[in-house]
């Protein structure tokens, strides 16, 4: 039972004409903790009770004044402020976290259904840049949150392994490529060829026609085009796997765009059958003017397919394969129109489940305030960034704790965690500025700050030789500075997990972890945890233990590891 549930249930005894759920929804958190733990606004009762909100608050205060349900009840203007029973709540929260461990915050109902998620999806033969980081880490965190909330996520890496860009790359390779150079450094060489193609195409537009022709050959199953495509794809996946291993991200499916090559004609046939496919300037489109949207382009003039064609086929495949309750696309906001068009085409075909498809957009990663571009060669490689942050983390460890065991492993946890947390600490809709110095700070709103707080708490448990007693018999001095703040923050964790998934917003969890770490460090700074009687130490260490449980699980959900020593 949450503190909101508890409070609403108690208030229901004196507010008979409102349900517990209605009262719960109306409860607010006062702007200042000294005013109360929760507040009930009495405006809502004024018309019905035919009294002023101030009078109602006073009346409720008098009725509940003798109750043992709260430490204090206080009318403040039109609000009824309540102070919860600290000892009872503290004991219950700590016991619940200790008994459930990492399962604390799990949804009471499991097996809510399948949720395929389209995430990461880098383009074959291009470097895995910082620009691909967001879809990967946001998608992975949302998948973890889905699982925590009782769903079965299906992580799909919808690889960009089809499309006109491969025709362009094949043109470039045939004209200027070197087989040995590509074998020695595939991504670097292929990317250089791709950039060279676009530079030369500015002067010679006929190159674009050659690129389109090569892609058409690939779609038609040409042996040479297929051989080149498979080679580019295999080499790229080997390079991508190094990144995924570092990030700790895995996938249930690598079905990319090419997987749907033999499934697209069925989409076109159905559109023709239902008289939805029409010609427009030589291309085949679905008119979406009834939705006030531009037409969805299904086939180009030369007959080649497009993103929409493949995504329509993919949507059908995912519904048939996973029978999803919802299907998520964690893709940049610049694709918003595209996904809206795909959904509307499916709805015009009569598939109501298209409403369960949701685009989860996000902002860009910027460098010096500008978008990174593979085409122009302005790319920051994610692998290089991760290696750099790991190396910086190792230097910090050598300076601050040179005798630390497993320095390499800890440096990797901290360096990678810094990059992930820097992305997930802010709203996914915001653009993120790339700044290594900011990422690795050990104070402020950073990954290393959360990890260091966790390691500090683990060290206290080790020094205090904490034993798990499930909280029973441990006295808690609820008047110790910041203890009550910690308890109320710990109690919020299940609600934070639920809201973070409901809004597909990992930053809700990130900012919660910052708040929890800040309160713990303030508590640590004011209270001598390993002093006093054995019972007093035991009570404090129980609190420290539950903080480690929630910090570790919170970081895990974000895709970040928590080192016990730093």
DADA-V934307 format. One record per run of one state. SS is the DSSP state (helix for helix, strand for strand, loop for the rest). FROM is the first residue (numbers start at 0). TO is the last residue. If there is no record, write none. Layout:
# DADA-V934307
SS:FROM:TO, SS:FROM:TO
This chain:
# DADA-V934307
loop:0:1, helix:2:10, loop:11:18, helix:19:25, loop:26:26, strand:27:27, loop:28:31, helix:32:34, loop:35:36, strand:37:40, loop:41:41, helix:42:48, loop:49:51, helix:52:63, loop:64:68, strand:69:75, loop:76:77, strand:78:83, loop:84:84, helix:85:102, loop:103:112, strand:113:117, loop:118:121, strand:122:122, loop:123:127, strand:128:128, helix:129:147, loop:148:150, strand:151:155, loop:156:158, strand:159:159, loop:160:162, helix:163:175, loop:176:177, helix:178:183, loop:184:184, helix:185:202, loop:203:204, helix:205:218, loop:219:221, helix:222:246, loop:247:251, strand:252:252, loop:253:255, helix:256:259, loop:260:262, helix:263:272, loop:273:275, strand:276:279, loop:280:281, strand:282:285, loop:286:287, helix:288:290, loop:291:294, strand:295:298, loop:299:303, strand:304:304, loop:305:305, helix:306:321, loop:322:325, strand:326:329, loop:330:331, helix:332:347, loop:348:350, helix:351:355, strand:356:359, loop:360:363, strand:364:366, loop:367:368, strand:369:370, loop:371:371, strand:372:372, loop:373:376, strand:377:377, loop:378:379, strand:380:380, helix:381:399, loop:400:405, helix:406:423, loop:424:430, strand:431:432, loop:433:434, helix:435:438, loop:439:445, helix:446:462, loop:463:481, helix:482:490, loop:491:491, helix:492:501, loop:502:504, helix:505:525, loop:526:532, helix:533:557, loop:558:565
